[in-house]
Amino acid sequence: MKKRVGIEALAVAVPRRYVDIEDLARARGVDPAKFTAGLGAKEMAVNDPGEDSVSLAATAAARLIQQQGVDTSKLGMLVVGTETGVDHSKPIASHVHGLLKLPRGMRTFDSQHACYGGTAGLMAAVEWIASGAAAGRSALVVCTDIARYGLKTAGEPTQGGGAVALLVSETPDLLAVDVGLNGVSTADVYDFWRPVGRREALVDGHYSITCYLDAMAGAYRGWRERAMEQGLVRWDSKLPSEQLARILYHVPFCKMARKAHAQVRLCDLEDSGNGPATPEARDEAAKSQASYDAQVAKSLGLNARVGNVYTASLYLALAGQLHAEGAALAGQRIGLLSYGSGSCAEFYTGVVGEKAAERMARADLDTVLAKRERVSVEEYERLMNLPYDAPEAIAPEPGTFRLAEIHEFRRKYAGA
Ligand code: HMG
């Protein structure tokens, strides 16, 4: 029998503070409806320099191990997906490995390709296990990022930060991945980038949306072709994409998931051979509110309250989806679309596990979010203006890590 491989459990870490998106809109003299209805945001995570990509990753991983009782002696790989690296050479994975006192006999590395780096890491882990090379060991994949465009930029309301840690194993209680069915699409584009030495990303915002939609169309069609060969979906009265119970997307801002879903449907409607005859009618059918409500809307609960988390955004959507409907989706196949600027997109599917609800209950996501403090726009601006290398002396909350200091270019962490 083919091995079942996938995500056994997950944990989420978010910065301690957030700003209300309507407060931000008012402070910028923008109609709040632009950020709420136009972008789909509610709240935006705000990190301080002590909550860097390492401390968020280590907190999420420590939480996963503690909440789910992970036997760390069975771990053979630790991959950190990130585009918020802290060093050109030393990976975040080595910090996390040290902070969590993980076994020496592990492969550790970071995986970078904008927001796609987490999925690249996940696939490396899944395929390592599926190949048999893991010999029964599990992998830890941590997606961690701080999305930062800068004050008063167009990207400002689409910032955020946090980390999602995934345990990958032969016991996929959350999601058994359909190994080998992935569709991928790569293009060399400058839609979003962050040159070495810059803290803030550069972005060609509207072009980045076009690049995302173009790449995802290629990735989705690639997946659909393989899924059809294996009889997982077919052309019939329901579109192939409608044969998936839910579809989760990379979420730079929530409205993007709506655009992405319409694009997936448009691919099906254009290729079906018996869909609406005119481009206008196909566009209309692609934007179906009923389909969005049924297949996408419930995945966005966490993303709307945290903002963009780059590599972790898709996995925050997975967390939100299974938090909302883990029991109802048990045994059903869902789709996942990862996009990283630059660019690479990957569409893959998996079957939700019977124990998804139980595993998600242990992740205690309501408490993770409820513990946060709402700050004013003034305080958010103060935090944004703090130098990255001089963290404020704040004692870490129990179970979390913080950057304590950077001395002679060496980072020291406290906590957990
Ligand atoms: P903008 O130009 O300020 O906003 O920037 P806009 O004018 O496009 O308006 C946004 C939406 O609000 C529009 O809706 C407006 O109609 C609507 P749409 O037409 O798109 O459906 N709107 C209103 N709605 C209700 N009431 C109102 C109102 N006013 C306007 N009063 C933009 C928006 C997203 C471009 C900007 O925030 C940005 O540059 N963000 C960063 C880039 C980004 O997130 N790109 C997404 C795709 S690329 C990606 O996902 C990769 C990424 O995660 C990075 C990585 O891979 O590492 C970014």
Boltz pocket constraint, residues with backbone or C-beta under 6 A from the ligand:
constraints:
  - pocket:
      binder: B
      contacts: [[A, 31], [A, 33], [A, 34], [A, 35], [A, 37], [A, 38], [A, 39], [A, 83], [A, 113], [A, 114], [A, 115], [A, 116], [A, 154], [A, 155], [A, 156], [A, 157], [A, 158], [A, 191], [A, 192], [A, 203], [A, 204], [A, 205], [A, 206], [A, 208], [A, 209], [A, 212], [A, 250], [A, 251], [A, 252], [A, 253], [A, 255], [A, 256], [A, 308], [A, 310], [A, 339], [A, 340], [A, 341], [A, 342]]
      max_distance: 6.0
